[in-house]
Amino acid sequence: MRQVDVAIVGAGPTGLYAAYYAGFRGLSIALIDALPEAGGQVTAMYPEKQIYDVAGFPVIRGRDLVANLVEQAAPFDPQYMLGVRAEGLSYEDEKPVLALSDGSSLQCGAVLITGGLGSFTARPLPAAEAFTGTGLVYFVPHLDDLAGHNVVIVGGGDSAFDWALSLHPIAKSVTMVHRREKFRAHAGTITKVQALPVEILVNAEVTQIHGDGEIDGAEVLVRGQEPRVLPADTVVAALGFTADLGPLAEWGLDLDRRHILVDTKMATNLPRVFAAGDISEYPGKVRLIAVGFGEAATAVNNAAVAIDPAAHLFPGHSSDNG
């Protein structure tokens, strides 16, 4: 059975920062993620998204943030176990043992769950059920793939407006379609998009995708108007996603729906199991990447004491060891 000081379940931004911090504390680290690449949902869904709320970066692309976090953790040689799920939790000699989807087991001094919202599935676009060709996407891994395209974005949340803002400079046209008048996106981003030559159709829905093998149009119905067909090479269905805790739901963790309840130490109800980032829940919780970084440091410091009661909770500042 392999052994590690800290097993981090979830290799998104919070998990990657936890890997750095655990390494800084002299702990060995394994990063476990069902996705094939580090970065979690940022890499899988929003690699081109401009992120504005990470301290020290006025703006940074999602993929660049992930690359920086991987580089930051690299000196401590974390073991990446990607494409692998943590399926079962048991205890041996009072230490957590993770049963992994590849059939192996990992004994840990502590487990830190940083799995965002768990596994996720994009919400489908009903109008696209009969369309079997190319051109329908649920997120945009590479903006340049849509250069020169007529793009129709369906949705009114942060992702929809982020794609509109990012694609406008390179796409031939960008049209947004949202079924309501009010949007769920950040007010500042909405204002920026509204100032662009981006058509925003509200009280509207895409009723049909046109094209034979490849999209060449999207039929839109605006409430009270006749249907119209928009030119479209690509339809981005930014309708959000459904999340599922998967096997974590069977571990015996105290949950608030799909979030894991923690205390001020970021400790769960299970011995030596901690949680940080979007998956954790406590009174006053704010779900930001920046918050997840602080929670990761708190969790790792308390995990270090759980592993070795003689360890100091606060090891000093990283600059002291420079």
Secondary structure, DSSP 4 states (H G I P E B T S, - for coil): -EEEEEEEE--SHHHHHHHHHHHHTT--EEEEESSSSTTHHHHHH-TT-EE--STT-SSEEHHHHHHHHHHHHGGG-PEEEET--EEEEEEETTEEEEEETTS-EEEEEEEEE--TTSEEEEPP-GGGTT--SB-EESS-S-GGGGTT-EEEEE--SHHHHHHHHHHTTTSSEEEEE-SSSS--S-HHHHHHHHTSS-EEE-SEEEEEEEESSBEEEEEEEETTS--EEEE-SEEEE---EEEE-GGGGGTT--EETTEEE--TTSB-SSTTEEE-STTEE-TT----HHHHHHHHHHHHHHHHHHH-TTS-S----GGGG-
